[in-house]
Amino acid sequence: MKRVLIITYYWPPSGGSGVQRWLKMSKYLPENGWQPVIYTAEGAEYPVEDPSLEKDVCPEAEVIRRPIVEPYNFYKKFLGIKKEQKVKAGFIDETGKQKGWKERLSVWIRGNFFIPDARCWWVKPSVRYLKSYLKEHPVDAIISTGPPHSMHLIAMKLKAALGLPWIADFRDPWTEIDFYGDLHLTRWANRKHHRLEHRVLTKADKVVAIGWDMAEGLKRLGADNPTVIPNGYDWDAQTQPTTMPLSKDFTLTHIGIIGANRNEHQLWQALHELASESETFRKALKIKLIGQVDQSVVRSIADSNLQEIVEIIPYMPHDQVLQLQQSSQMLLLFINNTPNAKGILTGKLFEYLASGRPILCIGPENGDAARIINETHTGQTVDFDDREKMKETIKKYYQQYVETGLPSNKSQEIEKYSRKALAGDFASLLNHYERK
């Protein structure tokens, strides 16, 4: 069996969305002739942990953990945060307190001194260790996955030193990510981010993106004809909760982080108006938000007088999430209301597809998420500001829920988004670029 080194920061016990792609992809590589060799961090600062994901690590995988030094202990001490408290992903604010000078200074330091990210200190020791390791235990190719994009820098240096073929996998953009402008970069730091990004995009033998719009963006930045291999769902995991009974309430469930730029003000207002127009609708409506929720979202829900029918659960193990998806009447998908909204393609969309429940997506009607929802006939996308269409869409689904019930829709079109099929696509790339 050929061997591929996969450089990834996120690995169990990490929970959340960052770990899913390569935990699941590596699971199906052995049946395509490739043994995954996972290089990951020991002692990492994960926003959430989910030990239940350990069961998805394939038996053929060789997992190498190496100590990582991250600046979060200094960050916590500087801000007076308890050592055991988790650092939230992105710019999630769960407190509602106005950020003080220490928080603002910390963001500035992170953007201008930790380039490309807070894991940059891990690059040199990782390269040193892996150069030695690979001499004794050779591999046929390397895959790096980011963010954090420091993983790409490790792979780039290994390619330069050892001549190994390298695939750079982008789960999110680098300089075009939605919060890039919030880092308050100096001109020098901005140039360095772009310079490193361009090196990665031009030195990699192949660049992979999770969506079509992102691939176009990476091409503009220097990548040569990027390949799109989206995220997907794991059929084995999805078959477990198929007998879950549907909720008797008209449940709308969102799974995952809801930051300030995913605060769908128009949706909350649309639901408020529908609840005001019909007491029957209000009594049936239940909203579940599973994951970290920004305080601005909590305020918007309260302003819309929906707080009594909204349940916020900060985190739930992945297998329980799958069951909740199966039992919900509808699933909510919020696209970040940012300039790159068309290209945002979250991992949860594909698990939503496999659940068979109808999806209401709030985002660009010409975006990548809308493209997949339309192609698979699994729901409807409504633009951010179209409150009236939101009301019409929810009314339509609610009426069907009352009259006949909302059926499950597991069409054949979703099968190409199974992790097993997507691992085959990656194996084909590896077969093309492997060391001869």
C-alpha positions as MATLAB code, in Angstrom:
seq = 'MKRVLIITYYWPPSGGSGVQRWLKMSKYLPENGWQPVIYTAEGAEYPVEDPSLEKDVCPEAEVIRRPIVEPYNFYKKFLGIKKEQKVKAGFIDETGKQKGWKERLSVWIRGNFFIPDARCWWVKPSVRYLKSYLKEHPVDAIISTGPPHSMHLIAMKLKAALGLPWIADFRDPWTEIDFYGDLHLTRWANRKHHRLEHRVLTKADKVVAIGWDMAEGLKRLGADNPTVIPNGYDWDAQTQPTTMPLSKDFTLTHIGIIGANRNEHQLWQALHELASESETFRKALKIKLIGQVDQSVVRSIADSNLQEIVEIIPYMPHDQVLQLQQSSQMLLLFINNTPNAKGILTGKLFEYLASGRPILCIGPENGDAARIINETHTGQTVDFDDREKMKETIKKYYQQYVETGLPSNKSQEIEKYSRKALAGDFASLLNHYERK';
ca = [
       0.000    0.000    0.000;
       1.273    3.483   -0.884;
       1.682    5.979    1.933;
       0.525    9.593    2.138;
       1.586   12.022    4.850;
      -1.398   14.170    5.915;
      -0.414   17.287    7.856;
      -3.400   18.482    9.874;
      -3.726   20.496   13.062;
      -7.249   19.233   13.785;
      -7.484   15.602   14.861;
      -9.371   13.818   17.667;
      -9.875   14.701   20.468;
     -10.627   17.915   18.548;
     -14.324   18.390   17.926;
     -16.109   20.868   15.691;
     -16.015   21.249   11.936;
     -12.249   21.506   11.325;
     -11.553   17.868   12.146;
     -14.254   16.256   10.015;
     -12.819   16.484    6.494;
      -9.585   14.563    7.006;
     -10.793   12.311    9.797;
     -13.444   11.020    7.387;
     -11.385   11.234    4.179;
      -8.521    9.229    5.670;
     -11.004    6.577    6.792;
     -11.622    5.549    3.155;
      -8.140    6.047    1.660;
      -6.902    2.504    2.499;
      -9.557    0.875    0.291;
      -8.196    3.096   -2.499;
      -4.642    1.852   -1.993;
      -3.284    4.604    0.287;
      -2.241    4.324    3.928;
      -2.761    7.625    5.778;
       0.131    8.810    7.947;
      -1.336   11.563   10.105;
       0.978   14.240   11.455;
      -0.808   16.291   14.100;
      -0.306   18.318   17.258;
       0.072   17.080   20.798;
      -1.248   19.442   23.473;
      -3.169   21.611   21.004;
      -5.623   24.333   22.034;
      -8.868   23.145   20.438;
     -11.987   25.344   20.781;
     -14.046   22.198   21.492;
     -13.198   18.565   22.132;
     -15.160   15.452   21.218;
     -13.482   12.188   22.283;
     -16.312   10.217   20.618;
     -14.665   10.930   17.248;
     -11.736    8.649   18.127;
     -13.803    5.697   16.902;
     -13.656    7.072   13.348;
      -9.855    6.864   13.122;
      -9.226    4.046   10.650;
      -7.135    1.109   11.962;
      -4.639    1.425    9.089;
      -3.768    5.018   10.005;
      -0.392    5.774   11.536;
      -0.831    8.788   13.816;
       2.208   10.880   14.771;
       1.671   13.475   17.494;
       4.325   16.064   18.199;
       4.272   18.722   20.931;
       3.083   22.147   19.874;
       3.733   25.478   21.588;
       0.877   27.909   21.122;
       0.572   31.469   22.444;
      -2.785   30.871   24.096;
      -1.427   30.469   27.616;
       0.111   33.956   27.334;
      -3.116   35.230   25.754;
      -5.228   33.840   28.607;
      -2.910   35.204   31.268;
      -2.888   38.644   29.605;
      -6.698   38.767   29.458;
      -7.259   37.167   32.860;
      -8.905   34.051   31.397;
      -8.739   30.810   33.365;
      -6.152   28.384   32.043;
      -8.697   25.597   31.514;
     -11.125   27.873   29.627;
     -11.311   27.295   25.857;
     -10.437   30.026   23.365;
     -13.424   30.498   21.066;
     -13.104   29.936   17.335;
     -12.931   32.986   15.065;
     -14.370   36.120   16.630;
     -17.280   34.613   18.557;
     -18.488   36.779   21.449;
     -20.581   34.864   23.968;
     -20.375   37.506   26.716;
     -21.892   40.585   25.103;
     -19.271   42.781   26.741;
     -17.583   45.488   24.704;
     -14.019   44.537   23.821;
     -11.410   46.430   25.831;
      -7.960   47.566   24.807;
      -6.424   44.227   25.796;
      -8.687   42.285   23.428;
      -8.064   44.753   20.610;
      -4.304   44.637   21.189;
      -4.376   40.817   21.228;
      -6.106   40.710   17.828;
      -3.547   43.157   16.413;
      -0.653   41.077   17.756;
      -2.186   37.858   16.401;
      -2.561   39.325   12.905;
       0.795   41.091   12.657;
       3.187   38.818   14.536;
       1.723   35.324   14.202;
       1.809   34.890   10.436;
      -0.064   33.113    9.018;
      -1.636   32.055   12.323;
      -1.013   31.184   15.949;
       0.511   27.790   14.996;
       3.466   29.341   13.151;
       5.869   28.361   15.967;
       5.202   24.707   15.078;
       6.550   24.984   11.523;
      10.317   24.746   12.110;
      10.275   21.900   14.685;
       7.805   19.974   12.515;
       9.978   20.279    9.416;
      13.047   19.234   11.386;
      11.278   16.172   12.826;
       9.577   15.107    9.596;
      12.738   15.364    7.489;
      14.333   12.854    9.827;
      11.224   10.674   10.065;
      10.692   10.484    6.299;
      14.237    9.274    5.662;
      13.447    6.196    7.775;
       9.753    5.902    6.841;
       9.288    7.210    3.281;
       5.960    8.277    1.854;
       4.776    8.691   -1.723;
       3.009   12.046   -1.368;
       2.093   14.817    1.091;
      -1.254   16.497    1.765;
      -1.493   19.627    3.912;
      -4.860   20.990    4.980;
      -5.616   24.470    6.224;
      -6.590   26.477    8.079;
      -4.457   26.824   10.034;
      -2.366   27.613    6.972;
       0.868   27.011    8.862;
       0.278   23.370    7.853;
       0.927   24.366    4.233;
       4.236   25.973    5.207;
       5.391   22.695    6.760;
       4.531   20.805    3.566;
       6.146   23.446    1.329;
       9.454   23.170    3.183;
       9.340   19.356    3.041;
       8.737   19.448   -0.700;
      11.685   21.804   -1.171;
      13.959   19.580    0.921;
      12.838   16.119   -0.216;
      11.158   16.642   -3.583;
       7.943   14.925   -2.536;
       4.734   15.625   -4.490;
       2.426   17.852   -2.499;
      -1.313   18.608   -2.567;
      -2.414   21.751   -0.670;
      -6.020   21.371    0.527;
      -7.929   24.573    1.378;
     -10.962   24.124    3.629;
     -11.209   27.933    3.919;
      -9.490   30.772    2.060;
      -6.364   32.474    3.421;
      -6.281   36.200    2.629;
      -9.865   36.118    1.315;
     -11.373   34.624    4.463;
     -14.225   36.707    5.871;
     -12.419   37.909    9.021;
      -9.115   38.826    7.317;
      -9.997   42.529    7.516;
     -10.625   42.215   11.273;
      -6.968   41.375   11.932;
      -5.939   45.067   11.632;
      -2.853   44.226    9.590;
       0.001   46.606    8.909;
       1.119   46.941    5.278;
       4.154   44.808    6.093;
       2.049   42.009    7.597;
      -0.482   42.115    4.772;
       2.331   41.787    2.215;
       3.811   38.860    4.124;
       0.458   37.035    4.268;
       0.023   37.475    0.516;
       3.617   36.517   -0.236;
       3.380   33.266    1.749;
      -0.021   32.485    0.257;
       1.318   32.974   -3.280;
       4.286   30.699   -2.573;
       1.987   27.933   -1.337;
      -0.367   28.288   -4.304;
       2.442   28.211   -6.861;
       4.786   25.659   -5.245;
       2.160   22.966   -4.560;
       1.822   20.320   -7.264;
      -1.947   20.611   -6.900;
      -4.278   22.956   -5.034;
      -7.657   21.649   -3.886;
     -10.594   23.800   -2.761;
     -13.879   22.747   -1.187;
     -16.004   24.871   -3.522;
     -16.135   26.426   -6.987;
     -16.062   30.079   -5.957;
     -13.112   29.456   -3.635;
     -11.285   27.666   -6.445;
     -11.754   30.711   -8.683;
     -10.398   32.944   -5.912;
      -7.319   30.751   -5.431;
      -6.770   30.763   -9.197;
      -6.798   34.569   -9.239;
      -4.191   34.503   -6.468;
      -1.820   32.253   -8.418;
      -2.982   28.623   -8.219;
      -2.861   26.669  -11.472;
      -6.310   25.215  -12.248;
      -7.397   24.232   -8.689;
      -9.474   21.084   -8.287;
     -12.776   21.166   -6.385;
     -13.360   18.315   -3.936;
     -16.121   19.410   -1.569;
     -16.823   18.252    1.941;
     -19.285   15.415    2.366;
     -21.195   13.145    4.693;
     -20.129    9.811    6.137;
     -22.759    7.275    5.104;
     -21.816    4.827    7.864;
     -22.393    7.456   10.533;
     -25.589    8.639    8.882;
     -27.190    5.203    8.755;
     -27.176    4.886   12.535;
     -29.968    7.311   13.472;
     -32.351    6.712   10.551;
     -35.090    5.383   12.827;
     -35.188    8.545   14.931;
     -38.808    9.763   15.158;
     -39.573   13.245   13.901;
     -40.224   15.965   16.436;
     -43.931   16.651   16.927;
     -43.157   20.370   17.064;
     -42.286   22.434   13.980;
     -38.565   22.385   14.827;
     -36.038   24.528   12.961;
     -32.509   23.455   13.892;
     -29.154   25.095   13.168;
     -25.964   23.177   13.901;
     -22.605   24.902   14.220;
     -21.122   28.277   15.089;
     -23.269   31.377   14.600;
     -20.997   34.413   14.604;
     -22.095   38.025   14.238;
     -21.877   37.780   10.446;
     -24.266   34.817   10.513;
     -26.842   36.701   12.547;
     -29.825   36.492   10.218;
     -31.817   39.536   11.395;
     -34.393   39.228    8.635;
     -35.112   35.593    9.485;
     -35.724   36.375   13.157;
     -38.062   39.176   12.111;
     -39.838   36.926    9.604;
     -40.403   34.300   12.292;
     -41.597   36.990   14.706;
     -44.141   38.251   12.173;
     -45.388   34.743   11.399;
     -45.714   33.996   15.129;
     -47.601   37.264   15.644;
     -49.986   36.457   12.788;
     -50.810   32.939   13.996;
     -50.936   31.706   17.581;
     -51.090   28.132   16.261;
     -47.805   28.660   14.405;
     -46.185   30.185   17.473;
     -47.201   27.254   19.692;
     -45.819   24.736   17.172;
     -42.531   26.575   16.461;
     -39.363   25.475   18.231;
     -35.861   26.705   17.303;
     -32.711   24.824   18.338;
     -29.234   26.346   17.960;
     -26.469   23.797   18.581;
     -23.006   25.330   18.935;
     -21.321   28.589   19.905;
     -23.647   31.562   19.441;
     -22.501   35.172   19.338;
     -24.158   37.505   21.834;
     -25.430   39.685   18.984;
     -27.575   36.726   17.862;
     -29.000   36.326   21.362;
     -29.927   40.019   21.379;
     -31.590   39.802   17.949;
     -33.648   36.809   19.074;
     -34.763   38.715   22.170;
     -35.588   41.815   20.100;
     -37.789   39.592   17.917;
     -39.563   38.201   21.000;
     -38.481   34.651   20.175;
     -36.380   33.866   23.238;
     -39.032   31.590   24.786;
     -39.031   29.242   21.790;
     -35.263   29.213   21.155;
     -33.002   26.665   22.841;
     -29.234   27.240   22.677;
     -26.987   24.223   23.355;
     -23.280   25.251   23.285;
     -21.937   21.875   22.153;
     -23.196   18.363   21.507;
     -21.178   15.231   20.584;
     -21.233   14.500   16.870;
     -23.256   11.270   17.071;
     -25.962   13.083   19.062;
     -25.944   15.888   16.480;
     -26.703   13.340   13.757;
     -29.696   12.091   15.709;
     -30.999   15.613   16.288;
     -30.724   16.348   12.550;
     -32.792   13.264   11.786;
     -35.543   14.259   14.223;
     -35.848   17.932   13.227;
     -38.612   19.036   10.881;
     -36.302   21.480    9.071;
     -32.627   22.400    9.140;
     -31.305   25.972    9.020;
     -28.146   26.827    7.104;
     -26.721   30.329    7.642;
     -24.124   31.628    5.187;
     -21.790   34.368    6.442;
     -23.057   37.745    5.235;
     -19.627   38.787    3.958;
     -18.072   39.663    0.572;
     -17.059   36.005    0.004;
     -20.550   34.657    0.793;
     -20.975   33.028   -2.632;
     -18.083   30.679   -1.973;
     -18.923   29.635    1.604;
     -19.679   25.934    1.685;
     -19.873   24.681    5.247;
     -19.294   21.046    6.153;
     -22.642   20.771    7.900;
     -24.496   21.228    4.595;
     -23.479   17.734    3.486;
     -24.591   16.079    6.705;
     -27.824   18.018    6.317;
     -28.184   16.437    2.852;
     -27.696   12.938    4.228;
     -30.287   13.497    6.970;
     -32.965   13.905    4.336;
     -34.631   16.788    6.162;
     -35.631   19.945    4.239;
     -33.023   22.730    4.327;
     -33.725   26.450    4.548;
     -30.525   28.244    3.538;
     -30.148   31.986    4.131;
     -27.509   33.242    1.723;
     -26.768   34.080   -1.927;
     -29.195   32.399   -4.314;
     -26.319   32.125   -6.829;
     -23.770   30.785   -4.321;
     -22.108   27.377   -4.034;
     -24.398   26.235   -1.201;
     -27.495   27.137   -3.247;
     -26.017   25.272   -6.213;
     -25.791   22.026   -4.243;
     -29.203   22.424   -2.573;
     -30.827   23.009   -5.968;
     -28.934   20.154   -7.604;
     -29.984   17.680   -4.904;
     -33.560   19.022   -4.505;
     -33.116   19.187   -0.738;
     -34.464   22.626    0.177;
     -34.536   26.287   -0.724;
     -32.132   29.234   -0.537;
     -33.346   32.767    0.213;
     -31.185   35.891   -0.056;
     -30.147   37.649    3.167;
     -32.557   40.597    2.897;
     -35.619   38.956    1.336;
     -37.837   38.805    4.417;
     -41.040   38.310    2.443;
     -39.639   35.286    0.606;
     -38.465   33.870    3.931;
     -42.022   34.144    5.245;
     -43.476   32.568    2.111;
     -40.990   29.686    2.227;
     -41.542   28.949    5.919;
     -45.326   29.176    5.441;
     -45.109   26.665    2.581;
     -43.151   24.158    4.662;
     -45.314   24.744    7.731;
     -48.498   24.115    5.738;
     -47.072   20.850    4.448;
     -46.004   19.917    8.000;
     -49.590   20.464    9.201;
     -51.365   18.745    6.309;
     -49.228   15.758    5.352;
     -45.955   16.014    7.283;
     -42.579   16.941    5.829;
     -41.107   13.871    4.106;
     -37.458   12.827    4.059;
     -35.686   13.299    0.744;
     -32.611   11.130    0.180;
     -32.188   11.490   -3.556;
     -29.526    9.705   -5.588;
     -27.944   13.069   -6.375;
     -26.406   13.234   -2.899;
     -24.419   10.016   -3.253;
     -21.470   11.723   -4.957;
     -21.039   13.753   -1.755;
     -20.403   10.696    0.415;
     -16.988   10.704    2.105;
     -16.304    7.334    0.489;
     -16.804    8.713   -3.033;
     -14.811   11.866   -2.263;
     -11.904    9.814   -0.852;
     -11.842    8.044   -4.213;
     -11.511   11.447   -5.916;
      -8.570   12.328   -3.671;
      -6.971    8.937   -4.290;
      -7.166    9.617   -8.044;
      -5.274   12.882   -7.517;
      -2.673   11.088   -5.401;
      -2.241    8.411   -8.061;
      -1.559   11.135  -10.620;
       0.964   13.084   -8.560;
       2.636   10.329   -6.476;
       6.405   10.006   -6.474;
       7.435    7.726   -9.321;
];
